[in-house]
Amino acid sequence: MSALIPRPRAEVAPGAVHVPGWLDVDEQRRLVEACREWARPPAGLQINRLPRGRVMSVRTVCLGWHWSSYRYSRTAGDGTPVKPFPDWLADLGRRAVCAAYGDDAPDYRPDIAVVNYYDHAAKLGQHQDRDEQSRAPVVSLSLGDTCVFRFGNTETRTRPWTDVQLESGDLFVFGGSSRLAFHGVPKTLPGTGPAEIGLDSGRLNITLRESGLAAAGTPRP
C-alpha cells in the first residue's frame, strides 16, 4: 500500500542520501529471517560495554568482523569466531550504493555487517563510524519500527544536525564528505513496524561497511 503522504528521496547532506521504501516487503522479510539466524549463538546477539563501563542499550550481532569498544576482531564477545559475511549481502550493499549515488557510485566491497536490535527503550548516542580503515560509504537498512535518525556534522556531536524518520524498508547511505558525520538514534516509535515482515516488535538496523582490513591482518586498535 502506498504512503498517504509521499516521502521523496533526499540528500540530507553532501554524500548522505535517504531513499525511502527501497526494500520491498519480501526483501524485508528475508532480512528479518536472516537476522534471526545470525542472532543465535555462538557469536550471536550480545550487549556491548564501552571502555568507561557504560552498557549500550542496543543489542548487536556482527558478520565478517566483530565490532566491540572501538575495534574490530575476528572473534565475538563469547570468544567464538565471528559469523561469515555472506556474498548475497555484499551484492545487496552494492545495489544500495548504486541506488543512492547512481552513475557516481564507487566500487563497493563491504565485508562487515553490524546488526543492531532496538527494543522500545533503546537508543544510540551520537558517534562516528571511524574504526574502519576504508572510508567507503556506510549503507544503513531499516526494518521494523520507525526511528528518529539524527544525522549531524563531522566536527562535533552537537548541532547542526538533521532529524530523519527512517521507516521499515528505508535505505540511508553516507559517504564522501559526510562519511565521518556524527549520527545516532535518540528514539524509536514503538508499534509502527509492518506486521507482514515477521518482526513482532522493535527495530533492526543493518549497517554494511568496507573494513579495509587485510583478511589475516591485525585488527585496528
N, C-alpha and C positions, 0 to 999 in steps of 0.2 A: 504494500500500500504506500503510495507516495505521501510525502510530508505535506501537512496542511500549509505550512509556511516554508517555501523553498530555502534551502541552505546552500548558497553558492560556494564554489571553490574560492579560496582566498589565500593570498600571500601575506602572512601575518607580519613578516619581516623579510629582508632580503635573504633568500635561500630557505625560508621557513614556509612550507606550503601545507594548507589544510584541504583535504579532499573528502568532503562528507559522503557517507554511504558508499565507499569504494568497494567494500566486501559485501557480496550478496548473502542471503540467508544460508545457503548451502555451504559457502566458504566459511562463514562464521561458525556454523555447526561443526564443520570438520576441525577447525582450530580449537574449539572448546573440547572436543573429544581428545584431540592430541594433548592439550594442556592437562587434561585429567590423567592421561597415561604418564606424562612427564612428571606429574606431581607425586607419583607413587615412589616409595623408597625401593632400592637405595638411591642416593643422590636426588632425593625428592624435594618437595616443598619444605622450606625452612624459614626461620626467623633470623635476620641478621642483627648483629650487635656492632655498633660503631666504636671507634677507638676509645672514646671517652666513656663508654659504657652504656650509652643510650640504645634502647632496643627499638628497631624500626617497626612501625605498625603494619606495614605491608608484609606479606609472606612471598618468598621468592624461590623459583627454581631456574637453573641456568642450563644452557646447552652449549657445547663446544668448549667454552672456558667458563669457569665458575668465578663470579664476582663476589667479593666479601671485603668490606672495610678498605675500599680504595685500592684493591689489587685484584689481579686475576691469577688463578691457579688451575691445574688440571684435576684437582680433587675437590669434592664438595665438602660441606661442613661436617658430614658424618664420616669423612675420611675415605670415601669410595670414589672411584673415577667418575668425573662429570659425564653426563649423558651426551651422546654424539649430536652434532648439528646436522640435521637431515638435508639432503640435496634439494628436496622439494620446497623447503622453507627458504633456502637461498634463492631459488627461482622466483618465489613469491616476493622476496625483497627486491630483486632486480625489476620485476614488474611494477612494484610500488615506486621505485625511484624514477622509472620511465613515466609513470602516471603523474608524478609531481613535477618533473623537470622537462618532459618532452624531449625535443632534439638536443637539449643541453645536458641530458642525463650522463653522468660519468659511468665508467666501467665499475660495477659494484660487485664485490665479492664478500658478502657477510659470512662470518664464521662464529658469531656469538648471538645467542638469544637470551635475554633477561626477561623472564615472565614474572610479573608481579600480580598478586591477588589482593584486592581491596575488599574488606568487609565494609559494613555501613559506617564504621568509625575510623577507618584507616585514612591516612593522608601521607603526602610525601613533600618534605620541605624543599625549598629552592636549592638547587645543586647544578653542577656542570657534569656532563659525561666526558671526562677528560682522562680516564685511565687506559684508554686505547692509544696505541702508538700511531695508528692511522687516523686521519681526520676526514675520512669518507663520511657521507651523511648517515644520520641515525634515522631508522624507519620505526614508527610507532603505530601499532594496530590496536584498536579498542574493541572490547567485547563486553556485553552485559550492561550494567548500569552506566548512565551518563556521568561524566565527571566535569569539574571545572579544571581546565588545564591552564596553568599560569606560565606564560612564555615571556621571559624577561630580556635583559641585555647581557652583554658579555663581560661587563666590568664589576657589577655588584649584584647582590641578592635583592636589593631594594628596587624601587621604581626607577625608570619606567618599565612597565610590563603590560601585556595584553592578556585578558582572560578569555579563553575559548572553551565553549562547551563541546566536548568530544562525546559523541553518541556511539552506540554499538555499530560496528562496521566502518567507522571513520578511519581515515589514514592521515597521519601527520608526519612529514619529513622535514628534518632540518639539517642543513649543511652550509658550505661556503662560509660567508662572514657571520652566519648565525650558528655555526657548528658548536661553539663553546658558550652559547647563551645559557644563563641560569633558567631553570624551569622546575615546576613542581605541580603537585595536585593538592590544593587546600581542602577540597571536599568532593565527595561523590553524592549522587542524588538517588537514595535507595528506592527500589521498586520501579525504576524507569527502564530496565532492560527488557528486551523482547523474549517472551517465554519460548518461542519456537527454536531458539538456538541451543537449548538444552542446559543453560546456566540458571540454576534456581534462584540465586541471589548473588549480589556483589558484582565486582568488575574485574576483568582480566585485561592486562596490558602486556603486549608482546613488543619488546624493542629489539630490533636487529642492528648489529654493529659489525664493522670490519675491524678486527683487532690490530692488524699489523704485527702481531707476534708470530715468530717462527714456530712451526709445528712442534719442534723439540726444544725450543728456546727456554730461557729463564723468564718467568712472569715479571712484568714490570712492577717494582715495589710501590 
